[in-house]
Amino acid sequence: MSTTTARSIRSRKWWAMWGLMAVSAVGFAVGSIPPYLTGDAADAPLPLNPDVALHYLSLMVHAVPGGLALALGPMQFVNRLRVRRPTLHRVVGRVYMISVVIASIAAAVNAAITISGFAVQVAFFILVMAWLHTLAMAYRSIRRGEVQLHRIWMIRNYALTFAAVTLRVYLLLGLQLSPSAGFEAIYTAAVWASILGNVLVAEYFIVQRMLAPLARRQQRRDAPPVSTPV
């Protein structure tokens, strides 16, 4: 297989994965935000804490910017956009960053008042801290001009953002495959699986698609020149 063919196959695979991610993200954002725009707590898709009057409002403050970040995220990984429209890339990045900050603060509030149990609380608090940390590292690295490191941290950050999608996927699968386990148990397992699974996929993607090619190029540069017989 020629180098050109191999690159073409890798490119098609990347676009296929990107397309699936983008469609899933936008579809979930479009479907999840409207219930929080009606102003009616009865429309909330998640169980509300009856002792907290503003629980629905805090969910709305999380869902709207969180859905926006989810939908905008895939645009940040398109090389052509970064190269040809750098201003647009920066504007989208700033909107994404602000959305994640607002959504994460609201998520921390929701984690504190959720009625889904202690295990879910712990998972969501870990998610919030990791969400903010990876965003801060991405911002810090781009301010220093470390573009490659910025991309790595953004992959990690968006993997956590995309946990909103995989959580629902795992939840639906669990309810279909093992309904006798009960909603609470399946929901708890889905929350943890979405976070841990996305982190593992992100790290694999970083190593295999970004770091490994860089290491190979570095090895070729450091390799001594091959002497030819006279």
Kinemage of the C-alpha trace (Angstrom):
@kinemage 1
@onewidth
@group {chain A} dominant
@subgroup {mainchain}
@vectorlist {calphas} color= white
{ca met a 1} P 0.000 0.000 0.000
{ca ser a 2} L 1.409 3.379 -0.996
{ca thr a 3} L 1.840 6.248 1.445
{ca thr a 4} L -0.789 8.289 -0.414
{ca thr a 5} L -3.342 5.479 -0.204
{ca ala a 6} L -2.668 4.959 3.499
{ca arg a 7} L -3.145 8.666 4.159
{ca ser a 8} L -6.380 8.641 2.178
{ca ile a 9} L -7.729 5.728 4.218
{ca arg a 10} L -6.749 7.431 7.497
{ca ser a 11} L -8.379 10.636 6.323
{ca arg a 12} L -11.645 8.874 5.467
{ca lys a 13} L -11.671 7.103 8.821
{ca trp a 14} L -11.060 10.390 10.630
{ca trp a 15} L -13.867 12.163 8.781
{ca ala a 16} L -16.220 9.248 9.448
{ca met a 17} L -15.492 9.384 13.185
{ca trp a 18} L -15.707 13.170 13.195
{ca gly a 19} L -19.018 13.069 11.341
{ca leu a 20} L -20.500 10.560 13.782
{ca met a 21} L -19.310 12.651 16.722
{ca ala a 22} L -20.599 15.911 15.241
{ca val a 23} L -24.023 14.526 14.317
{ca ser a 24} L -24.397 12.906 17.745
{ca ala a 25} L -23.329 16.088 19.531
{ca val a 26} L -25.577 18.432 17.570
{ca gly a 27} L -28.498 15.996 17.689
{ca phe a 28} L -28.208 15.614 21.437
{ca ala a 29} L -27.873 19.374 21.953
{ca val a 30} L -30.930 20.102 19.829
{ca gly a 31} L -32.947 17.447 21.614
{ca ser a 32} L -31.873 18.169 25.184
{ca ile a 33} L -32.099 21.974 25.388
{ca pro a 34} L -35.821 22.623 24.540
{ca pro a 35} L -37.252 20.983 27.722
{ca tyr a 36} L -35.328 23.555 29.751
{ca leu a 37} L -36.636 26.538 27.781
{ca thr a 38} L -40.317 26.080 28.600
{ca gly a 39} L -39.970 27.334 32.162
{ca asp a 40} L -42.056 24.408 33.374
{ca ala a 41} L -40.305 22.151 35.883
{ca ala a 42} L -42.604 19.307 34.837
{ca asp a 43} L -40.758 19.174 31.502
{ca ala a 44} L -37.403 18.412 33.141
{ca pro a 45} L -36.097 15.069 31.828
{ca leu a 46} L -34.223 14.417 35.089
{ca pro a 47} L -35.743 13.899 38.566
{ca leu a 48} L -35.801 17.113 40.601
{ca asn a 49} L -35.019 17.531 44.262
{ca pro a 50} L -38.364 18.487 45.863
{ca asp a 51} L -36.548 20.335 48.665
{ca val a 52} L -34.702 22.697 46.289
{ca ala a 53} L -36.980 25.161 44.525
{ca leu a 54} L -34.298 26.299 42.060
{ca his a 55} L -33.185 22.822 40.965
{ca tyr a 56} L -34.899 23.185 37.586
{ca leu a 57} L -33.251 26.582 37.069
{ca ser a 58} L -29.800 25.200 37.881
{ca leu a 59} L -30.362 22.348 35.415
{ca met a 60} L -31.329 24.890 32.766
{ca val a 61} L -28.217 26.976 33.429
{ca his a 62} L -26.175 23.817 32.936
{ca ala a 63} L -28.033 22.372 29.948
{ca val a 64} L -28.160 25.440 27.690
{ca pro a 65} L -24.451 26.427 27.684
{ca gly a 66} L -23.481 22.765 28.003
{ca gly a 67} L -25.473 21.942 24.872
{ca leu a 68} L -23.891 24.900 23.071
{ca ala a 69} L -20.399 23.702 23.987
{ca leu a 70} L -21.303 20.195 22.877
{ca ala a 71} L -22.470 21.427 19.471
{ca leu a 72} L -19.532 23.810 18.907
{ca gly a 73} L -16.798 21.430 20.025
{ca pro a 74} L -16.407 19.391 16.807
{ca met a 75} L -15.671 22.555 14.821
{ca gln a 76} L -12.513 23.102 16.847
{ca phe a 77} L -10.941 19.888 15.558
{ca val a 78} L -11.205 20.680 11.848
{ca asn a 79} L -7.723 21.560 10.579
{ca arg a 80} L -9.037 23.426 7.547
{ca leu a 81} L -11.063 25.737 9.729
{ca arg a 82} L -8.103 26.488 11.970
{ca val a 83} L -5.849 27.246 9.021
{ca arg a 84} L -8.241 29.092 6.711
{ca arg a 85} L -10.419 30.844 9.283
{ca pro a 86} L -8.247 31.425 12.373
{ca thr a 87} L -10.423 34.304 13.583
{ca leu a 88} L -13.551 32.143 13.464
{ca his a 89} L -11.645 29.376 15.233
{ca arg a 90} L -10.721 31.751 18.059
{ca val a 91} L -14.255 33.160 18.367
{ca val a 92} L -15.799 29.687 18.524
{ca gly a 93} L -13.127 28.686 21.034
{ca arg a 94} L -13.965 31.616 23.309
{ca val a 95} L -17.691 30.877 23.162
{ca tyr a 96} L -16.939 27.222 23.906
{ca met a 97} L -14.737 28.156 26.869
{ca ile a 98} L -17.314 30.515 28.411
{ca ser a 99} L -20.053 27.915 27.895
{ca val a 100} L -18.029 25.215 29.660
{ca val a 101} L -17.261 27.493 32.619
{ca ile a 102} L -20.930 28.381 33.116
{ca ala a 103} L -22.104 24.801 32.574
{ca ser a 104} L -19.511 23.382 34.958
{ca ile a 105} L -20.437 25.788 37.777
{ca ala a 106} L -24.096 24.854 37.366
{ca ala a 107} L -23.113 21.170 37.198
{ca ala a 108} L -21.366 21.485 40.561
{ca val a 109} L -24.555 22.915 42.059
{ca asn a 110} L -26.629 20.132 40.508
{ca ala a 111} L -24.221 17.498 41.812
{ca ala a 112} L -24.617 18.877 45.321
{ca ile a 113} L -28.422 18.714 45.273
{ca thr a 114} L -29.043 15.647 43.097
{ca ile a 115} L -31.227 12.871 44.456
{ca ser a 116} L -29.437 10.226 42.367
{ca gly a 117} L -27.180 9.074 45.186
{ca phe a 118} L -23.688 9.542 46.581
{ca ala a 119} L -21.897 7.605 43.812
{ca val a 120} L -23.393 9.877 41.160
{ca gln a 121} L -22.469 12.944 43.204
{ca val a 122} L -18.841 11.837 43.393
{ca ala a 123} L -18.739 11.106 39.657
{ca phe a 124} L -20.174 14.505 38.754
{ca phe a 125} L -17.845 16.384 41.095
{ca ile a 126} L -14.871 14.586 39.532
{ca leu a 127} L -16.225 15.428 36.088
{ca val a 128} L -16.598 19.119 36.973
{ca met a 129} L -13.067 19.365 38.354
{ca ala a 130} L -11.577 17.567 35.354
{ca trp a 131} L -13.700 19.682 32.982
{ca leu a 132} L -12.405 22.945 34.441
{ca his a 133} L -8.816 21.709 34.814
{ca thr a 134} L -8.490 20.546 31.213
{ca leu a 135} L -10.048 23.795 29.979
{ca ala a 136} L -7.639 25.873 32.068
{ca met a 137} L -4.665 23.872 30.757
{ca ala a 138} L -5.880 24.280 27.163
{ca tyr a 139} L -6.203 28.042 27.635
{ca arg a 140} L -2.836 28.298 29.362
{ca ser a 141} L -1.041 26.343 26.646
{ca ile a 142} L -2.472 28.408 23.769
{ca arg a 143} L -1.577 31.635 25.574
{ca arg a 144} L 1.991 30.352 25.648
{ca gly a 145} L 1.884 29.503 21.961
{ca glu a 146} L 2.036 25.746 22.609
{ca val a 147} L -0.407 24.801 19.861
{ca gln a 148} L 0.132 21.041 19.940
{ca leu a 149} L -0.261 20.907 23.713
{ca his a 150} L -3.386 23.065 23.404
{ca arg a 151} L -4.900 20.542 20.988
{ca ile a 152} L -4.148 17.687 23.379
{ca trp a 153} L -5.854 19.414 26.295
{ca met a 154} L -8.835 20.355 24.117
{ca ile a 155} L -9.276 16.713 23.116
{ca arg a 156} L -9.324 15.791 26.792
{ca asn a 157} L -11.769 18.575 27.585
{ca tyr a 158} L -14.190 17.749 24.794
{ca ala a 159} L -14.097 14.075 25.739
{ca leu a 160} L -15.566 15.165 29.080
{ca thr a 161} L -18.110 17.393 27.342
{ca phe a 162} L -19.138 14.498 25.112
{ca ala a 163} L -19.812 12.378 28.216
{ca ala a 164} L -23.316 13.872 28.109
{ca val a 165} L -23.939 11.905 24.918
{ca thr a 166} L -22.319 8.618 25.915
{ca leu a 167} L -24.097 8.707 29.282
{ca arg a 168} L -27.457 8.609 27.499
{ca val a 169} L -26.262 5.890 25.152
{ca tyr a 170} L -25.116 3.683 28.043
{ca leu a 171} L -28.311 4.448 29.950
{ca leu a 172} L -30.560 3.421 27.065
{ca leu a 173} L -28.526 0.275 26.430
{ca gly a 174} L -28.616 -0.642 30.097
{ca leu a 175} L -32.363 -0.164 30.342
{ca gln a 176} L -32.879 -2.307 27.244
{ca leu a 177} L -30.435 -5.087 28.147
{ca ser a 178} L -30.969 -5.289 31.894
{ca pro a 179} L -34.214 -3.587 32.944
{ca ser a 180} L -34.423 -5.701 36.089
{ca ala a 181} L -31.336 -3.955 37.490
{ca gly a 182} L -33.370 -0.819 38.161
{ca phe a 183} L -33.037 2.714 36.854
{ca glu a 184} L -30.867 4.040 39.691
{ca ala a 185} L -28.241 1.292 39.390
{ca ile a 186} L -28.109 1.559 35.599
{ca tyr a 187} L -27.927 5.364 35.728
{ca thr a 188} L -25.040 5.260 38.225
{ca ala a 189} L -23.130 2.765 36.082
{ca ala a 190} L -23.814 4.837 32.948
{ca val a 191} L -22.476 8.006 34.582
{ca trp a 192} L -19.193 6.383 35.584
{ca ala a 193} L -18.836 4.504 32.277
{ca ser a 194} L -19.363 7.680 30.243
{ca ile a 195} L -16.629 9.537 32.105
{ca leu a 196} L -14.045 6.765 32.308
{ca gly a 197} L -14.749 5.440 28.815
{ca asn a 198} L -14.442 8.849 27.190
{ca val a 199} L -11.193 9.560 29.004
{ca leu a 200} L -9.694 6.280 27.813
{ca val a 201} L -10.795 6.896 24.219
{ca ala a 202} L -9.372 10.426 24.308
{ca glu a 203} L -6.014 9.254 25.633
{ca tyr a 204} L -5.847 6.518 22.997
{ca phe a 205} L -6.664 9.052 20.282
{ca ile a 206} L -4.004 11.448 21.584
{ca val a 207} L -1.322 8.774 21.668
{ca gln a 208} L -2.168 7.047 18.401
{ca arg a 209} L -3.121 9.999 16.208
{ca met a 210} L -0.989 12.838 17.584
{ca leu a 211} L 1.920 11.736 19.739
{ca ala a 212} L 2.920 8.581 17.860
{ca pro a 213} L 3.317 10.361 14.475
{ca leu a 214} L 5.315 13.131 16.163
{ca ala a 215} L 7.586 10.548 17.762
{ca arg a 216} L 8.141 8.814 14.420
{ca arg a 217} L 9.009 12.106 12.730
{ca gln a 218} L 11.397 12.940 15.554
{ca gln a 219} L 13.083 9.542 15.205
{ca arg a 220} L 13.544 10.086 11.475
{ca arg a 221} L 15.112 13.490 12.118
{ca asp a 222} L 17.431 12.106 14.793
{ca ala a 223} L 18.449 9.042 12.786
{ca pro a 224} L 22.008 9.236 11.433
{ca pro a 225} L 22.246 9.629 7.670
{ca val a 226} L 22.682 6.406 5.749
{ca ser a 227} L 26.096 6.334 4.086
{ca thr a 228} L 26.244 5.133 0.509
{ca pro a 229} L 29.183 3.069 -0.764
{ca val a 230} L 31.611 4.935 -2.957
